[in-house]
């Protein structure tokens, strides 16, 4: 009920003061986004192992449903490059019906994830992992388009194995297909940025190629017939949704759901900063889930929120979620009006569009930052995730990246800093503490880092060395944010050892949560409540009196 109430409140807030001027902005933004989405929908439909028509249906239905229920006013959903990288493998293994069933189940997973409030999971994935993942997908997309670009057929199920097959089976490209693909790439690269804001380079390239094929007879593979209907012949059959089939599709469905979750939430987090609007991540998951349950009924492929189209929407003046709905209606209109023209577009032209799109997918600013500033952990996470994305399953790649990140974090926090110093007489005099004599018998151990099972051995070895020439050991714990059971036990053992050898132990500057755990663990009982101080200076002053 809270989700419904929040949705109503968001709509009221979003459309408060809505007028003709704001509606005009939504219309113009919707037209601009549709111009970007049209060639991508065709290209992603083909590259996913389905058809161009399936890509259009996905963009239309996904844009309508996901935009309406979205957790933000700016999200634009449809077929994406990341998803095609998954689907092309699934299509070869399970066929189109397999993709449709997996999409439907993935939609259920996403709705459940939304109701379980898993929307903030995106913040558990490090930026370097996401950057490596995105770059890996870009490589897969580019490699996956080489067949259409060269006009040949490769062998293998993975993008990397297909690429290798070019060198083993013989390489005989179609020169005409290559010429079209190269022409599209050149045009998209040299297309002026100012003009690109009004006419996207991808759309301009496809339009020029569509005109070219009307006058020049090319011996190249083309998109083929695009039916003028939203309900495609190859759509989800509910008769095939029996328990046995659904059980067998759980793994690919999970992969689709995980990818949709990551890409949609990443898109929302990034675009939200551009528009200064916070997205309801849980409702976004529900919107993506509903959309991916409905899309296969019409014959479309799985969809996610798309950062490229979403950023175009925001930059072109998107006011409300009507931008996404209007963009879908324009795509629907183009499907009925332009179908005969689009059917003659060469596949190599779409390949050129996707190769440039793949290149632009890379977050080069972040990559330059990671490698330019020599963040070794970030470099490792980026390279490992990229390699895993290209060579393995995409979900496995993210899991591997997160595991590597966790291990690096573990190694970092395992490096507790222990600095043992003699008393600084001059510093004490500066803060008004009278120093009766200079004493080497008092040592202050400054601890910095988490005290947990991985550091207790180092902690004990380092501090036990001090018992030979120390009568008072002061543990300054201001830099200890947390301590676990093993840490508490290590401190008790250390205190017992010191006391056996005639060394008194004081504790200072402990944070409340850390102090409470040590109190529960019996540490304070061992040294006495009177030997717990707020700062090292007071403990040192007391130590002088003790000596």
Secondary structure as UniProt FT lines:
FT   HELIX           2..14
FT   TURN            15..17
FT   HELIX           20..47
FT   TURN            48..49
FT   HELIX           52..69
FT   STRAND          77..78
FT   HELIX           81..115
FT   TURN            116..117
FT   HELIX           119..124
FT   HELIX           127..144
FT   HELIX           146..150
FT   HELIX           159..168
FT   HELIX           175..190
FT   HELIX           193..196
FT   TURN            197..198
FT   HELIX           201..215
FT   HELIX           238..240
FT   HELIX           243..248
FT   HELIX           250..275
FT   HELIX           281..298
FT   STRAND          304..305
FT   HELIX           307..315
FT   TURN            316..317
FT   HELIX           322..337
FT   HELIX           339..342
FT   TURN            343..344
FT   HELIX           347..361
FT   HELIX           364..372
FT   TURN            373..374
FT   HELIX           376..391
FT   HELIX           394..413
FT   STRAND          417..422
FT   HELIX           425..430
FT   TURN            431..432
FT   STRAND          442..448
FT   TURN            453..455
FT   HELIX           456..464
FT   HELIX           465..469
FT   STRAND          472..479
FT   HELIX           485..500
FT   TURN            501..502
FT   STRAND          504..508
FT   HELIX           512..520
FT   TURN            521..522
FT   HELIX           523..527
FT   HELIX           529..531
FT   STRAND          532..533
FT   HELIX           536..546
//
